[in-house]
């Protein structure tokens, strides 16, 4: 019964009086019902018709629910006492509530977890910002360093604790000169402490697979008094910060650490000679980052075209500025996958026509994944002799029923799922595809969520583990069949049926009545 109530809680057609009954059930639930109640609460918080009274009643039941409602805009700040509900109050501030007095109150809260949450809220008053920057808890200060504005951010980048600098390295409000100093160390006093020497006798290196579940040190953290791992991680973070000067980030291109070289490889503001150097890096991951970097120039891209790593070539194929001749060459040597590549998405009509006329099916398939093709190109690909090309183009809008049926007749199950995903697929074709033996499971999943599917097409989908819940949620299912599904053995299908707006209101009421009667487990129909 619990899964049915969870579905009912998400049903947008649930009458107000039944919604109130459901809220009463939640309020009366005991600790033994905790897991089921949490699922119910999760469904209820997603409703748009709660109103302030119901929302407050749900918030009273569970802190996590209160926070979700706050972020969803369903709690009125006037109904919340920040002293009694500090975490909910922080969520409201984070969602944009204009309550500067709350921020001042919560910045002095005795629980550092509340102050930590507050530290990431936008638009904090300046006095609150100063207080958080001087908080006695390093974790609170480090969290605030990620979000602090202007001069406060600069002060935190100079903080004596290495963990605070580590956080500030990601903050784009830190001045470029200080971000550069976090990489080079120039003009910046050494940090005096880190999380390692705060808690361990040094020298100390943290085991990467530490068995202590309470340990909060990062894998590989080490300190010999110079806070080595945190300083190095700060350099890497600063190199990824787009506000860091390009020259400072580029200085890491020859660093011994792979992670330090990886950071500039992802930046889009470096000189071409830096990308060329990184394209020859011994680590495939660094070369892969360069291959996918839209700022990398043609010479670098062509050099990467002969890379021995398939991951590098695959990333290169996704480069938006890749020369077409290089892309077609990659199509022969690299498994690119069934995706629309950025270069194909930006291709001109003339380029599309040229690629679609290629003698190589893999090249034609690249074009077929674009679904706003000129009609002549689309129709030529729809009649392609290669099943993979036809499968790629078959969801294209504008294909006629005759074309879709021809695809299925020629290529069979290899294209059925994609044909079923075509937005113009007619109801009778969907029904025929659903009745195929043996079933094409991917086609059933596409049919189950297709807006043109009728009850005839949906019935075969109900027995499939993945398609069943989608079909049970479809508005075309008749009410009588929905009622039958409530008593089925598949709880996911039954829950989806309970959430279907076409479920009769009388059945919804019987579900609620049955849930309050001890020992009732039989049919609700």
Secondary structure, DSSP 8 states (H G I E B T S, - for coil): -HHHHHHHHH-TT--HHHHHHHHHHHHH--GGGHHHHHHHHHHHHT-S--HHHHHHHHHHH-HHHHHHHHHTT-S-GGG--TTT-HHHHHHHHHTT---HHHHHHHHT-S-HHHHHHHTT-SS--HHHHHHHHT-S-HHHHHHHHHH--HHHHHHHHT-SBHHHHHHHTT-TTS-HHHHHHHHH-TT-----B-HHHHHS-SSEE--TT---TT----TT-EESSS-HHHHHHHHHHHHH-TTS-HHHHHTTTT-SSHHHHHHHHT-SSS-HHHHHHHTT-SSHHHHHHHHT-TT--HHHHHHHTT-S-HHHHHHHHT-TT--HHHHHHHHHHS---S---HHHHT--HHHHHHHHT-S-HHHHHHHHT-SS--HHHHHHHHT-S-HHHHHHHTT-TT--HHHHHHHHHHHTHHHHHHHHT-TT--HHHHHHHHT-SS--HHHHHHHHT-TT--HHHHHGGGGSTTHHHHHHT-TTS-HHHHHHHTTSS-HHHHHHHHT-TTS-HHHHHHHHHHHTSTT--S---
